[in-house]
Each structure stands twice: as C-alpha cells, then as structure tokens.
C-alpha cells in the first residue's frame, strides 16, 4: 500500500465485501502452523472506545490507541492533525506523525497476521487499514484490533460505530490485504513493539525524537537500548535526548559509552567533548576533542572548532 488513502473511511461494513471469496493465505498458514508461545485467546477489553463521526475513522481509531497508551486525547483534538478534507479521510503519514506529536511511539509493524496477533498478545492494540469494498472502488477504513480467538478463528476490533466487532480471520485478511497489510502501533515510550527489528526501531526512534518532548525521547531510547545495547544511533540518540532534557551527566554517560564502543566515531567524541566542557572538566574535554580532530572525515572541522571553544572557556575560567 502506498502511503496514502485515496477514498473515505467507510461508515458501515459493506455486506458484499464480507462475502467475498478467495484465498486468505496468511489465515490458512496460521491455522496450519499455529502460533507457538502465544495464548489462544486475548482481548484487551479495557481499551477505550470512540465511535467515529462520518469519514473520521482515523481520528477515532488513533484516539483509542493513544488512550490505551495512557495519553488523554479526544478524536476532535486529532481531526485537524490527521483528517484531510479533500480526501475525506486520513493518510498514513499523518496518523504516524500525530501519534508522535502527542507523545506516543508510533511504528508500523511487519505486514503479517502473526505479527499483528503477537502485538495484541503483548498488550498492544494495533491500528489497521482495510479496504471494505472492491479494489477498483475502495472504501478505506481504519480500525483497532484489540483481540483474537484462535479456536474460533476470529479477530476482535473496535470499528466504526461498533465497540466490539468479531470478524473471521479470513474475512479480515481479505480487507486488510488490500492495504498491503498496513498496520501501526502507538505506544508509550516505555514500550516497544515486540515484532519490529533493530533497523525499524532505530528509524522510528529518530523520527520520534524530532517530535517528542526530550524526557519521552530519552525514555524511548533507554527502552530500545535494553534490547540493542550496542547500537551507535541509539546511544547517540540517548545522549542527545539527555542533553536536551538538561541532564548533562546522562548525556556524558551516553556519549562516553558510544565513544568507547565505537572509537572511530568522531561525532561521539565531539559530543562527549562538548558536554565535558560544559561540566567544567576541561582536561577530559580537550582529550576527547583532540581524538575527534585526529580522525579524518566530515567531523574534523567541527572537532577543531570544539577544541578551540574548550581552550577559550578554559582560559576564561583560569584553568
């Protein structure tokens, strides 16, 4: 699915769409192979419900996901952030950005039914995009998956004006597949999706840092580093977030770890030097800046400027 929704959110389910025939490939494989390690039934029954207004399934669905993540917000607040009147609907990039803007860690998950169920089993409601009509005349619709029952072969959704919609997995797959199996979660920064890989998490966290308050970005980076402790981008992100939050010691620790684990990285050394100088630790700051300047590359000029600034600050301090 390209990053757009070309038609409106469906007001009600199209009966014809629910009767479409065809091969629900992922459902068939799931029924054959099962899901080892996952419970047979899950329902996140405490997930809030907001019935959608006409065409506004995007704001309603995102509000439910954000509420479940502990973020108090209403669909009306989200309408100007995600709803595109010319399209009579909400685009996926706006849904992702609005989640981040309001403090949630927004990430797409792998386009697989087993990944969707694994997220629900982990306690994460999942926003999905469906086409409730034919591909030639799409009726795009956002819904929130909150449960499943493998024995019954059903999925449970908050959808449209229906608080609890139970849908056969195969029927859901038909409608979901037409979006390219697009799905996202909007979580608190203390949680990560269980199905994303390292590269996906890093990309999402960098985007999150640009929109989120420093304290939330810092919490998200710290959570990710528990899973991928040696990732340079995550280490640098943690240092940047700590610095923006005014935690110089936290920033020092993050940049020092990055510099020690990635000794050829001039950016880590330069950032470490900057923070050490602000802490008044000029000897260590000078050493870090000199190491950064000694490395050829795009950071050499910045490191030389940092070294000059450290010497000037040290002179002013009489040290």
C-alpha positions as CSV (number, residue, x, y, z in Angstrom):
1,X,0.0,0.0,0.0
2,X,1.4,3.4,-1.0
3,X,1.4,5.9,1.8
4,X,-2.0,7.4,1.0
5,X,-5.7,6.7,1.5
6,X,-7.4,7.7,-1.7
7,X,-11.0,7.3,-0.5
8,X,-13.1,7.9,2.6
9,X,-13.4,5.8,5.7
10,X,-16.4,3.5,5.4
11,X,-19.4,4.4,7.5
12,X,-20.5,0.8,7.8
13,X,-19.2,-2.5,6.7
14,X,-20.1,-3.4,3.1
15,X,-22.1,-6.6,3.2
16,X,-20.8,-7.5,-0.2
17,X,-17.2,-7.2,0.9
18,X,-17.7,-9.5,3.8
19,X,-18.9,-12.2,1.5
20,X,-16.0,-12.0,-1.0
21,X,-14.4,-15.3,-1.9
22,X,-10.7,-16.0,-2.4
23,X,-7.7,-17.4,-0.7
24,X,-6.8,-15.9,2.7
25,X,-3.2,-17.1,2.5
26,X,-1.9,-15.9,5.9
27,X,-5.0,-17.2,7.7
28,X,-4.6,-20.6,6.1
29,X,-0.9,-20.8,7.1
30,X,-1.8,-19.7,10.6
31,X,-4.4,-22.4,11.0
32,X,-2.0,-25.0,9.7
33,X,1.1,-24.0,11.7
34,X,-0.4,-22.3,14.8
35,X,1.4,-19.7,16.9
36,X,3.7,-21.4,19.4
37,X,4.2,-19.3,22.5
38,X,1.1,-17.2,22.2
39,X,-2.1,-17.6,24.1
40,X,-5.1,-19.0,22.2
41,X,-7.4,-16.1,23.2
42,X,-6.6,-12.5,24.0
43,X,-8.9,-9.5,24.4
44,X,-7.8,-6.1,25.5
45,X,-11.2,-5.3,26.8
46,X,-10.2,-2.2,28.7
47,X,-9.3,-0.4,25.5
48,X,-11.3,2.8,25.3
49,X,-13.9,3.2,22.6
50,X,-14.7,6.3,20.5
51,X,-17.4,5.8,17.9
52,X,-16.4,7.6,14.7
53,X,-18.0,10.5,13.1
54,X,-18.7,10.4,9.3
55,X,-15.4,9.9,7.4
56,X,-13.4,10.2,10.6
57,X,-12.3,6.7,11.5
58,X,-8.7,7.9,11.5
59,X,-9.0,10.4,14.4
60,X,-11.3,8.0,16.4
61,X,-9.0,5.0,15.9
62,X,-5.9,6.9,16.8
63,X,-7.5,8.4,19.9
64,X,-8.4,4.9,21.1
65,X,-4.8,3.7,20.6
66,X,-3.4,6.8,22.3
67,X,-5.8,6.5,25.2
68,X,-4.7,2.9,25.6
69,X,-1.1,4.1,25.8
70,X,-2.1,6.5,28.7
71,X,-2.4,9.6,26.6
72,X,-5.6,11.6,27.3
73,X,-6.9,12.9,23.9
74,X,-10.1,13.0,22.0
75,X,-10.9,12.4,18.4
76,X,-12.0,16.0,18.0
77,X,-8.5,17.1,19.0
78,X,-6.9,14.8,16.4
79,X,-9.2,15.8,13.5
80,X,-7.2,18.8,12.4
81,X,-4.0,16.8,12.7
82,X,-4.9,13.8,10.6
83,X,-8.1,14.5,8.6
84,X,-7.7,15.7,5.0
85,X,-11.0,17.1,3.8
86,X,-10.0,16.9,0.2
87,X,-9.5,13.1,0.6
88,X,-12.4,12.7,3.1
89,X,-10.1,10.6,5.1
90,X,-6.7,10.3,6.9
91,X,-3.4,9.5,5.4
92,X,-1.0,7.0,7.0
93,X,1.9,9.5,7.4
94,X,-0.4,11.9,9.2
95,X,-1.5,9.1,11.5
96,X,2.1,8.2,12.4
97,X,3.1,11.8,12.8
98,X,0.1,12.7,15.0
99,X,0.9,9.8,17.3
100,X,4.4,11.0,17.8
101,X,3.3,14.6,18.1
102,X,1.1,13.7,21.0
103,X,3.8,11.7,22.9
104,X,3.3,8.1,21.6
105,X,6.0,6.0,19.9
106,X,4.4,5.3,16.5
107,X,5.7,2.4,14.5
108,X,4.5,0.3,11.7
109,X,4.7,-3.5,12.3
110,X,5.6,-6.3,9.9
111,X,2.8,-6.9,7.3
112,X,1.9,-10.3,8.7
113,X,-1.1,-11.7,10.6
114,X,1.2,-13.5,13.1
115,X,2.9,-10.2,13.9
116,X,-0.4,-8.5,14.4
117,X,-1.5,-11.2,16.8
118,X,1.8,-11.1,18.6
119,X,1.4,-7.4,19.3
120,X,-2.1,-7.9,20.6
121,X,-0.8,-10.7,22.8
122,X,1.8,-8.3,24.2
123,X,-0.9,-5.9,25.2
124,X,-0.6,-3.5,22.2
125,X,-3.8,-2.6,20.3
126,X,-3.0,-2.4,16.6
127,X,-4.3,0.2,14.1
128,X,-5.1,-1.4,10.8
129,X,-6.1,-0.1,7.4
130,X,-8.7,-2.0,5.5
131,X,-10.5,-1.7,2.2
132,X,-14.1,-2.7,2.8
133,X,-15.1,-2.8,-0.8
134,X,-13.6,-3.8,-4.2
135,X,-10.0,-2.8,-5.2
136,X,-11.5,-0.8,-8.1
137,X,-13.8,1.2,-5.8
138,X,-12.1,1.3,-2.5
139,X,-13.7,2.2,0.9
140,X,-10.7,2.7,3.1
141,X,-11.3,2.3,6.8
142,X,-9.1,2.4,10.0
143,X,-10.0,0.0,12.8
144,X,-8.3,-1.0,16.1
145,X,-7.5,-4.7,16.7
146,X,-7.9,-5.5,20.4
147,X,-8.2,-9.3,20.5
148,X,-8.4,-12.6,18.8
149,X,-9.6,-16.1,19.4
150,X,-7.6,-18.8,17.5
151,X,-10.0,-21.6,18.4
152,X,-13.0,-19.7,17.0
153,X,-10.9,-18.2,14.2
154,X,-12.0,-14.7,15.0
155,X,-10.5,-11.3,15.4
156,X,-11.9,-8.6,17.7
157,X,-11.9,-4.9,16.6
158,X,-13.1,-1.5,17.7
159,X,-14.5,-0.4,14.3
160,X,-16.6,2.5,13.2
161,X,-19.6,2.8,15.5
162,X,-19.3,-0.8,16.7
163,X,-17.5,-1.2,20.1
164,X,-16.8,-4.9,19.7
165,X,-16.8,-6.3,16.2
166,X,-15.9,-10.0,15.9
167,X,-14.7,-10.9,12.4
168,X,-13.5,-14.1,10.9
169,X,-9.7,-14.0,10.4
170,X,-10.1,-14.9,6.7
171,X,-12.6,-12.1,6.1
172,X,-10.4,-9.6,8.0
173,X,-7.4,-10.7,5.9
174,X,-9.3,-10.1,2.6
175,X,-10.0,-6.5,3.7
176,X,-6.6,-5.9,5.2
177,X,-4.5,-7.3,2.3
178,X,-5.8,-4.6,0.0
179,X,-3.8,-2.0,2.1
180,X,-0.7,-4.1,1.7
181,X,-1.3,-5.3,5.3
182,X,-0.6,-1.9,6.7
183,X,-0.7,-1.7,10.5
184,X,0.8,0.5,13.2
185,X,1.0,0.8,17.0
186,X,1.1,3.9,19.1
187,X,2.7,3.1,22.4
188,X,4.0,4.8,25.5
189,X,7.8,5.4,25.2
190,X,8.4,2.8,27.9
191,X,7.3,0.1,25.5
192,X,8.5,-1.2,22.1
193,X,6.6,-3.3,19.6
194,X,7.6,-6.9,20.0
195,X,7.8,-7.7,16.3
196,X,10.0,-4.8,14.9
197,X,13.6,-5.4,14.1
198,X,16.6,-3.2,15.0
199,X,16.6,-1.1,11.8
200,X,12.9,-0.4,12.0
201,X,13.2,0.6,15.7
202,X,16.1,2.9,15.1
203,X,14.4,4.7,12.2
204,X,11.2,5.1,14.2
205,X,13.0,6.4,17.3
206,X,15.0,9.0,15.3
207,X,11.7,10.3,13.9
208,X,10.1,10.2,17.4
209,X,13.0,12.2,18.9
210,X,12.2,15.1,16.5
211,X,8.6,15.4,17.6
212,X,8.6,14.2,21.2
213,X,9.5,16.0,24.4
214,X,13.1,15.3,25.5
215,X,12.1,13.2,28.5
216,X,9.8,11.0,26.4
217,X,12.5,10.6,23.7
218,X,15.0,9.7,26.4
219,X,12.7,7.0,27.9
220,X,12.2,5.5,24.4
221,X,15.9,5.4,23.7
222,X,16.6,3.8,27.1
223,X,14.0,1.1,26.4
224,X,15.4,0.4,23.0
225,X,19.0,0.1,24.4
226,X,17.9,-2.7,26.7
227,X,17.2,-4.7,23.5
228,X,20.0,-3.4,21.3
229,X,22.7,-2.1,23.8
230,X,25.5,-1.6,21.3
231,X,23.6,0.3,18.6
232,X,25.5,3.6,17.9
233,X,22.5,5.5,16.7
234,X,20.5,4.6,19.8
235,X,23.5,5.5,22.1
236,X,23.9,8.9,20.3
237,X,20.1,9.5,20.5
238,X,20.1,8.8,24.2
239,X,22.9,11.3,24.7
240,X,21.1,13.9,22.6
241,X,17.8,13.4,24.4
242,X,19.5,13.6,27.8
243,X,21.3,16.8,26.7
244,X,18.0,18.4,25.5
245,X,16.5,17.4,28.8
246,X,19.2,19.2,30.7
247,X,20.8,16.0,32.1
248,X,24.4,16.7,31.3
249,X,25.7,13.7,33.3
250,X,23.3,11.4,31.5
251,X,24.5,12.8,28.2
252,X,28.1,12.4,29.2
253,X,27.5,8.7,30.1
254,X,25.7,8.0,26.8
255,X,28.4,9.8,24.6
256,X,31.2,8.2,26.6
257,X,29.7,4.7,26.1
258,X,29.3,5.5,22.4
259,X,32.9,6.7,22.1
260,X,34.3,3.7,23.9
261,X,32.3,1.1,21.9
262,X,32.8,2.9,18.6
263,X,36.3,4.5,18.9
264,X,36.4,5.6,15.3
265,X,33.3,7.7,15.6
266,X,34.3,11.4,15.7
267,X,30.7,12.6,16.4
268,X,30.6,10.6,19.6
269,X,33.9,12.1,20.7
270,X,33.0,15.6,19.7
271,X,29.7,15.4,21.6
272,X,31.5,14.0,24.6
273,X,34.0,16.8,24.5
274,X,31.2,19.4,24.3
275,X,29.4,18.0,27.3
276,X,32.6,17.6,29.4
277,X,33.5,21.2,28.7
278,X,30.0,22.4,29.9
279,X,30.6,20.3,33.1
280,X,33.9,22.2,33.6
281,X,36.0,19.0,33.1
282,X,38.4,20.7,30.6
283,X,41.2,18.1,30.7
284,X,38.9,15.3,29.6
285,X,37.1,17.6,27.2
286,X,40.4,18.5,25.5
287,X,41.4,14.9,25.2
288,X,38.1,13.9,23.6
289,X,38.2,16.8,21.2
290,X,41.8,16.1,20.1
291,X,40.9,12.5,19.4
292,X,37.9,13.6,17.3
293,X,40.0,16.1,15.4
294,X,42.7,13.5,14.7
295,X,40.1,11.4,12.8
296,X,39.7,12.3,9.1
297,X,36.2,12.9,7.9
298,X,33.3,15.3,8.0
299,X,33.5,15.9,11.7
300,X,37.1,17.1,11.7
301,X,36.3,20.8,11.3
302,X,33.6,20.6,14.0
303,X,36.0,18.9,16.3
304,X,38.6,21.6,15.7
305,X,36.0,24.3,16.5
306,X,35.0,22.4,19.7
307,X,38.7,22.3,20.7
308,X,39.1,26.0,20.2
309,X,35.9,26.7,22.2
310,X,37.2,24.5,25.0
311,X,40.5,26.3,25.1
312,X,38.8,29.7,25.2
313,X,36.4,28.5,28.0
314,X,39.3,27.1,30.0
315,X,41.2,30.4,29.6
316,X,38.2,32.4,30.9
317,X,37.9,30.0,33.9
318,X,41.6,30.5,34.6
319,X,42.2,26.7,34.2
